[in-house]
Amino acid sequence: MDETKKVDVATTSDEAVSAQSSDVAVAEAEQTETTETKEGTAQESVEERSQEVGSLEEIEKLKKHDAAVLLVTKTKQIVEETEKQLDACKLLLEDDLNSYKEAKASLKANALDESQSLLKELAYTLDEEEIGEDDVLFETEDNIVPFQLKEVKSGKFSATFLSLVTGGITLAGLLFYAKEKSGITVSLNDLPSPEKLQEVMAWYGSVVGDAPDVVTGGAVVVGSVLAVMGLTYLIKVSTRATKNLHFAKAQLEEAEAYAKRKGNCKTEMEKVDAHITDAIDTIKRYEVILSEQNGKLRRIKFIEGVQEDEKYHTNSLQELHDTAMLHKAITQFMSVPMSEAGKLSGKSSLFLHSAKSKLQKVLDRLYRA
């Protein structure tokens, strides 16, 4: 009988290795397909958000400041939509994690603990695993700093201030030039008196005309000052608009890179969430089958009593073996974390596929024609 059991154990071990190898291949194929699909979806999502305000070609046809403002709006939309989708994914993940914890607790209370107790009572050797809690199920490997959106300013206030300064300097320069050329006594340290201003304007009138003319000279002085102020204002506003446009474009590129990184994080979260959903369904199936197996073990205990392995009926040994196999498979899965370094744990995926495979093996035996 001992030799028969050893052969069964060896056969089971070979089958487990083969099943796990097959499970790994299936898991890798599914993970590759899911990754490609999610990455494509994330990229499409960024491109769709970029089209909401208008294409870059359309925006660049506008005035530079207006284009910069629209680019900032586009950037804001991308960041807000990215954060919104990530928050929604976190909420879904949190809800499914709570459901997963409830499923584990139900399995443990209604089937798993009893299976372990019955196997011990029937003197069947069982490898015990400690079930973890997965309190922190998902953590990103690198902390992504929240995106700090910066608005652009038109620069009109600073341009106005600068134009006033240059206007004052221009007026002082005109007064100084008139003083040097005409000999008019003008103090540049104090405001010139109205009489002195009239003399200066009259002199400028004589420069452009045949005789001193206050009106003509005044028009020359005021026109020169206003021209300098206007030119200063336009140059300052134009320079700021150009800088704003360059900054807005750079900020948009940063936002798109930020959205891509967040999108990758969201993709990993979605993988974990899909894994949890699959795990919940598997755990519920295990609860039903283990509860049925527990009934069989209670029947074995009642009819055959507790004895050495070789003295149990062949069918009873099969039930003991299947129960122990299922107990170990699901406990082994629930003892490892589902995520590692912000990504779905390959070990968790392997153990889940192995648990599903072993459960299917038992189901195939039960429903064998």
ROKE-446894 format. One line per field, with one value per residue (C-alpha): residue in one letter; x, y, z. Coordinates in nm, 2 decimals, decimal comma, padded with zeros to 4 digits, always signed. Layout:
<sites>
res: A ...;
px: X ...;
py: Y ...;
pz: Z ...;
</sites>
This chain:
<sites>
res: M D E T K K V D V A T T S D E A V S A Q S S D V A V A E A E Q T E T T E T K E G T A Q E S V E E R S Q E V G S L E E I E K L K K H D A A V L L V T K T K Q I V E E T E K Q L D A C K L L L E D D L N S Y K E A K A S L K A N A L D E S Q S L L K E L A Y T L D E E E I G E D D V L F E T E D N I V P F Q L K E V K S G K F S A T F L S L V T G G I T L A G L L F Y A K E K S G I T V S L N D L P S P E K L Q E V M A W Y G S V V G D A P D V V T G G A V V V G S V L A V M G L T Y L I K V S T R A T K N L H F A K A Q L E E A E A Y A K R K G N C K T E M E K V D A H I T D A I D T I K R Y E V I L S E Q N G K L R R I K F I E G V Q E D E K Y H T N S L Q E L H D T A M L H K A I T Q F M S V P M S E A G K L S G K S S L F L H S A K S K L Q K V L D R L Y R A;
px: +00,00 +00,29 +00,44 +00,10 +00,07 +00,42 +00,34 +00,02 +00,21 +00,49 +00,23 +00,04 +00,37 +00,44 +00,09 +00,12 +00,45 +00,30 -00,02 +00,19 +00,40 +00,09 -00,06 +00,25 +00,23 -00,14 -00,09 +00,20 +00,00 -00,30 -00,09 +00,09 -00,24 -00,39 -00,09 -00,10 -00,47 -00,45 -00,15 -00,33 -00,64 -00,44 -00,26 -00,60 -00,74 -00,46 -00,50 -00,88 -00,84 -00,58 -00,84 -01,11 -00,98 -00,84 -00,54 -00,20 -00,21 -00,55 -00,43 -00,11 -00,31 -00,44 -00,26 +00,03 -00,13 -00,47 -00,29 -00,11 -00,43 -00,59 -00,29 -00,31 -00,68 -00,59 -00,33 -00,58 -00,83 -00,57 -00,46 -00,81 -00,93 -00,62 -00,68 -01,05 -00,99 -00,73 -00,95 -01,24 -01,01 -00,89 -01,25 -01,33 -01,01 -01,10 -01,46 -01,33 -01,07 -01,34 -01,54 -01,22 -01,17 -01,53 -01,49 -01,18 -01,34 -01,64 -01,43 -01,22 -01,53 -01,75 -01,51 -01,14 -01,10 -01,32 -01,13 -00,80 -00,96 -01,11 -00,79 -00,60 -00,86 -00,83 -00,45 -00,39 -00,07 -00,14 +00,10 -00,03 +00,00 -00,05 -00,31 -00,21 -00,45 -00,35 -00,42 -00,22 -00,30 -00,16 +00,13 +00,31 +00,68 +00,77 +00,58 +00,45 +00,46 +00,12 +00,11 +00,13 -00,06 +00,05 -00,16 -00,02 -00,05 -00,09 +00,18 -00,03 +00,02 +00,40 +00,40 +00,19 +00,43 +00,74 +00,59 +00,53 +00,89 +01,02 +00,78 +00,92 +01,28 +01,20 +01,05 +01,35 +01,58 +01,39 +01,42 +01,79 +01,84 +01,65 +01,86 +02,19 +02,09 +01,90 +02,06 +01,72 +01,78 +01,59 +01,64 +01,60 +01,60 +01,26 +00,95 +00,99 +00,76 +00,49 +00,69 +01,00 +00,79 +00,65 +01,00 +01,11 +00,80 +00,85 +01,21 +01,10 +00,85 +01,13 +01,32 +01,05 +00,91 +01,03 +00,94 +00,90 +00,55 +00,43 +00,16 +00,38 +00,66 +00,41 +00,29 +00,64 +00,72 +00,39 +00,40 +00,76 +00,68 +00,36 +00,54 +00,81 +00,55 +00,34 +00,64 +00,76 +00,41 +00,38 +00,73 +00,68 +00,34 +00,47 +00,77 +00,55 +00,31 +00,60 +00,73 +00,38 +00,34 +00,67 +00,59 +00,24 +00,37 +00,63 +00,37 +00,14 +00,42 +00,48 +00,11 +00,10 +00,40 +00,24 -00,09 +00,10 +00,28 -00,05 -00,21 +00,05 -00,03 -00,40 -00,33 -00,15 -00,43 -00,69 -00,48 -00,49 -00,86 -00,93 -00,71 -00,92 -01,24 -01,12 -00,99 -01,33 -01,51 -01,25 -01,28 -01,65 -01,62 -01,37 -01,61 -01,89 -01,66 -01,47 -01,80 -01,90 -01,56 -01,60 -01,93 -01,75 -01,47 -01,74 -01,89 -01,55 -01,48 -01,82 -01,82 -01,45 -01,32 -00,97 -00,70 -00,38 -00,38 -00,33 -00,65 -00,88 -01,09 -00,95 -01,23 -01,18 -00,81 -00,90 -01,14 -00,87 -00,61 -00,84 -00,95 -00,58 -00,48 -00,76 -00,69 -00,32 -00,38 -00,63 -00,44 -00,11 -00,28 -00,43 -00,09 +00,09 +00,03 -00,14 +00,09 +00,47 +00,63 +00,31 +00,24 +00,04 +00,24 +00,35 +00,36 +00,00 -00,11 +00,07 -00,09 -00,44 -00,41 -00,28 -00,57 -00,82 -00,65 -00,66 -01,02 -01,11 -00,93 -01,16 -01,46 -01,36 -01,34 -01,68 -01,85 -01,66 -01,90;
py: +00,00 +00,24 +00,18 +00,25 +00,58 +00,68 +00,62 +00,83 +01,11 +01,10 +01,10 +01,39 +01,58 +01,54 +01,64 +01,95 +02,05 +02,00 +02,19 +02,48 +02,50 +02,51 +02,77 +02,99 +02,98 +03,07 +03,35 +03,50 +03,49 +03,65 +03,91 +04,01 +04,04 +04,24 +04,47 +04,55 +04,61 +04,84 +05,03 +05,09 +05,21 +05,44 +05,60 +05,64 +05,80 +06,06 +06,14 +06,18 +06,42 +06,62 +06,67 +06,82 +07,18 +07,15 +07,03 +07,20 +07,31 +07,49 +07,65 +07,78 +07,98 +08,20 +08,48 +08,36 +08,45 +08,30 +07,99 +07,96 +08,00 +07,72 +07,49 +07,54 +07,45 +07,14 +07,06 +07,10 +06,87 +06,60 +06,62 +06,63 +06,34 +06,14 +06,20 +06,13 +05,79 +05,69 +05,78 +05,58 +05,29 +05,32 +05,31 +05,01 +04,83 +04,92 +04,78 +04,46 +04,42 +04,44 +04,17 +03,96 +03,99 +03,89 +03,59 +03,47 +03,51 +03,31 +03,03 +03,01 +03,01 +02,78 +02,53 +02,58 +02,55 +02,25 +02,08 +02,13 +02,00 +01,69 +01,60 +01,62 +01,41 +01,15 +01,14 +01,27 +01,48 +01,83 +02,12 +02,43 +02,78 +03,11 +03,32 +03,68 +03,98 +04,20 +04,52 +04,72 +04,55 +04,80 +05,04 +05,21 +05,14 +05,51 +05,79 +06,01 +06,37 +06,54 +06,76 +07,13 +07,32 +07,67 +07,94 +08,20 +08,57 +08,82 +09,05 +09,36 +09,50 +09,47 +09,60 +09,91 +09,98 +09,94 +10,16 +10,43 +10,41 +10,42 +10,71 +10,90 +10,83 +10,94 +11,27 +11,33 +11,25 +11,50 +11,77 +11,70 +11,71 +12,05 +12,18 +12,09 +12,22 +12,54 +12,65 +12,64 +12,61 +12,30 +12,11 +11,74 +11,68 +11,85 +11,87 +12,15 +12,45 +12,51 +12,80 +12,58 +12,31 +12,57 +12,69 +12,33 +12,26 +12,58 +12,49 +12,14 +12,33 +12,54 +12,22 +12,08 +12,41 +12,76 +12,93 +12,83 +12,67 +12,53 +12,32 +12,16 +12,11 +11,97 +11,72 +11,62 +11,56 +11,39 +11,18 +11,07 +10,97 +10,79 +10,61 +10,49 +10,38 +10,20 +10,03 +09,92 +09,79 +09,59 +09,44 +09,34 +09,19 +09,01 +08,88 +08,75 +08,59 +08,41 +08,29 +08,18 +07,98 +07,80 +07,74 +07,61 +07,37 +07,24 +07,20 +07,02 +06,77 +06,72 +06,66 +06,40 +06,22 +06,25 +06,11 +05,82 +05,73 +05,75 +05,55 +05,28 +05,28 +05,26 +04,97 +04,78 +04,85 +04,72 +04,40 +04,36 +04,43 +04,17 +03,93 +03,99 +03,94 +03,60 +03,51 +03,59 +03,36 +03,08 +03,12 +03,09 +02,77 +02,64 +02,71 +02,50 +02,20 +02,20 +02,20 +01,90 +01,73 +01,80 +01,61 +01,32 +01,33 +01,34 +01,03 +00,86 +00,94 +00,81 +00,49 +00,39 +00,57 +00,71 +00,47 +00,44 +00,56 +00,22 +00,09 +00,35 +00,24 +00,33 +00,58 +00,73 +00,78 +00,96 +01,19 +01,26 +01,33 +01,56 +01,76 +01,80 +01,91 +02,17 +02,30 +02,34 +02,50 +02,77 +02,84 +02,87 +03,13 +03,33 +03,34 +03,55 +03,93 +04,00 +04,29 +04,35 +04,69 +04,84 +04,55 +04,23 +03,96 +03,68 +03,44 +03,52 +03,47 +03,13 +03,01 +03,12 +02,93 +02,63 +02,65 +02,67 +02,38 +02,16 +02,24 +02,16 +01,82 +01,74 +01,85 +01,64 +01,34 +01,41 +01,45 +01,18 +00,96;
pz: +00,00 +00,08 -00,27 -00,43 -00,23 -00,33 -00,70 -00,66 -00,50 -00,77 -01,04 -00,88 -00,85 -01,22 -01,31 -01,09 -01,26 -01,60 -01,50 -01,36 -01,68 -01,89 -01,65 -01,68 -02,06 -02,05 -01,80 -02,00 -02,32 -02,15 -01,98 -02,31 -02,49 -02,20 -02,19 -02,56 -02,55 -02,25 -02,38 -02,70 -02,52 -02,30 -02,60 -02,78 -02,47 -02,46 -02,83 -02,80 -02,51 -02,72 -02,99 -02,76 -02,77 -03,13 -03,31 -03,27 -03,63 -03,57 -03,25 -03,40 -03,65 -03,36 -03,19 -02,98 -02,65 -02,75 -02,87 -02,54 -02,34 -02,55 -02,50 -02,13 -02,15 -02,35 -02,09 -01,81 -01,98 -02,02 -01,66 -01,52 -01,73 -01,64 -01,27 -01,30 -01,47 -01,22 -00,92 -01,07 -01,12 -00,76 -00,63 -00,84 -00,72 -00,36 -00,40 -00,55 -00,28 -00,02 -00,21 -00,23 +00,15 +00,21 -00,02 +00,16 +00,50 +00,38 +00,24 +00,55 +00,78 +00,58 +00,43 +00,46 +00,83 +00,85 +00,57 +00,76 +01,08 +00,92 +00,74 +01,07 +01,24 +00,97 +01,02 +00,66 +00,63 +00,53 +00,45 +00,62 +00,47 +00,64 +00,46 +00,42 +00,44 +00,14 +00,33 +00,08 -00,24 -00,49 -00,46 -00,75 -00,77 -00,83 -00,67 -00,96 -00,84 -00,90 -01,21 -01,12 -01,39 -01,45 -01,62 -01,86 -01,82 -02,10 -01,95 -02,02 -01,67 -01,68 -02,04 -01,94 -01,65 -01,87 -02,13 -01,87 -01,76 -02,12 -02,19 -01,89 -02,00 -02,36 -02,23 -02,01 -02,31 -02,53 -02,26 -02,22 -02,60 -02,63 -02,34 -02,50 -02,85 -02,77 -02,44 -02,26 -01,89 -01,78 -01,45 -01,50 -01,13 -01,09 -01,30 -01,56 -01,52 -01,79 -01,92 -01,97 -02,14 -02,38 -02,46 -02,53 -02,75 -02,94 -03,01 -03,14 -03,35 -03,50 -03,58 -03,80 -03,92 -04,02 -03,69 -03,32 -03,28 -02,95 -03,11 -03,37 -03,12 -02,87 -03,13 -03,20 -02,83 -02,74 -03,06 -02,99 -02,63 -02,73 -03,01 -02,78 -02,52 -02,78 -02,93 -02,58 -02,50 -02,82 -02,79 -02,43 -02,50 -02,81 -02,62 -02,34 -02,59 -02,76 -02,42 -02,32 -02,64 -02,59 -02,23 -02,31 -02,57 -02,33 -02,05 -02,29 -02,37 -02,00 -01,94 -02,21 -02,07 -01,72 -01,86 -02,02 -01,70 -01,51 -01,79 -01,74 -01,37 -01,44 -01,68 -01,41 -01,17 -01,42 -01,45 -01,07 -01,07 -01,33 -01,14 -00,82 -01,01 -01,13 -00,79 -00,63 -00,87 -00,81 -00,43 -00,44 -00,65 -00,40 -00,11 -00,28 -00,37 -00,04 +00,15 -00,05 +00,01 +00,38 +00,38 +00,23 +00,49 +00,77 +00,61 +00,59 +00,96 +01,06 +00,85 +00,85 +01,15 +01,20 +01,08 +00,89 +00,53 +00,38 +00,56 +00,41 +00,11 -00,23 -00,30 +00,05 -00,02 -00,34 -00,16 +00,11 -00,16 -00,36 -00,05 +00,06 -00,29 -00,31 +00,04 -00,04 -00,38 -00,27 +00,05 -00,14 -00,37 -00,09 +00,10 -00,16 -00,24 -00,57 -00,66 -00,66 -00,73 -00,86 -01,10 -01,10 -00,92 -01,16 -00,86 -00,78 -01,14 -01,14 -00,82 -00,93 -01,26 -01,07 -00,82 -01,11 -01,29 -00,98 -00,92 -01,28 -01,23 -00,94 -01,13 -01,43 -01,20 -01,04 -01,37 -01,55 -01,76;
</sites>
